[in-house]
């Protein structure tokens, strides 16, 4: 079976912009999904954080849930 999927809350404006970006790519004739967009975005941000905070080493998975709530 596939990997476990999770629900993450994001601002509706950010979600709408991501959806619009997916439509732009699809309009060029390429196959592209919101899930693919999110995987690529998360992978890119993991590289940035690894470089900035983990001496360039890959970030190991952490299965412990984060506390609920938002900052900001």
C-alpha positions as CSV (number, residue, x, y, z in Angstrom):
1,X,0.0,0.0,0.0
2,X,1.0,3.7,-0.2
3,X,2.5,5.8,2.5
4,X,0.4,7.2,5.3
5,X,-1.1,10.6,4.4
6,X,-1.5,13.4,6.8
7,X,-3.7,16.5,7.0
8,X,-2.0,19.8,7.4
9,X,-3.8,23.1,7.7
10,X,-2.5,25.9,5.4
11,X,-3.9,29.4,4.8
12,X,-6.6,29.3,2.1
13,X,-4.7,32.0,0.1
14,X,-1.5,29.9,0.0
15,X,-3.5,26.8,-1.0
16,X,-5.3,28.8,-3.8
17,X,-1.9,30.1,-5.1
18,X,-0.5,26.6,-5.1
19,X,-3.5,25.3,-7.0
20,X,-3.1,28.2,-9.5
21,X,0.6,27.3,-10.0
22,X,-0.4,23.7,-10.7
23,X,-3.0,24.9,-13.3
24,X,-0.3,27.0,-15.0
25,X,2.0,24.0,-15.4
26,X,-0.9,21.8,-16.6
27,X,-1.8,24.5,-19.1
28,X,1.6,23.9,-20.8
29,X,0.6,20.3,-21.4
30,X,2.5,18.7,-18.6
31,X,1.0,16.3,-16.1
32,X,1.3,17.9,-12.7
33,X,-0.7,17.5,-9.5
34,X,-1.0,19.5,-6.3
35,X,0.5,16.5,-4.4
36,X,3.6,16.7,-6.7
37,X,3.8,20.5,-6.1
38,X,3.7,20.0,-2.3
39,X,6.3,17.1,-2.4
40,X,8.7,19.3,-4.4
41,X,8.1,22.3,-2.2
42,X,8.7,20.4,1.0
43,X,11.8,18.7,-0.4
44,X,13.3,22.0,-1.4
45,X,12.6,23.6,2.0
46,X,14.1,20.5,3.7
47,X,17.3,21.2,1.8
48,X,17.3,24.8,2.9
49,X,16.8,23.9,6.5
50,X,19.4,21.1,6.4
51,X,21.9,23.6,5.0
52,X,21.0,26.4,7.4
53,X,20.5,24.4,10.6
54,X,22.0,20.9,10.2
55,X,25.4,21.5,8.6
56,X,24.1,20.3,5.3
57,X,23.2,16.8,6.6
58,X,19.9,15.3,5.6
59,X,17.1,15.7,8.2
60,X,16.2,12.4,9.9
61,X,12.5,11.6,10.2
62,X,10.8,12.5,13.5
63,X,7.6,10.5,14.2
64,X,6.6,12.4,17.3
65,X,3.7,14.8,16.7
66,X,4.2,18.5,17.0
67,X,2.1,20.3,19.6
68,X,-1.1,21.8,18.1
69,X,-1.5,25.5,17.4
70,X,0.2,28.1,15.3
71,X,2.7,30.8,15.9
72,X,2.1,34.2,14.5
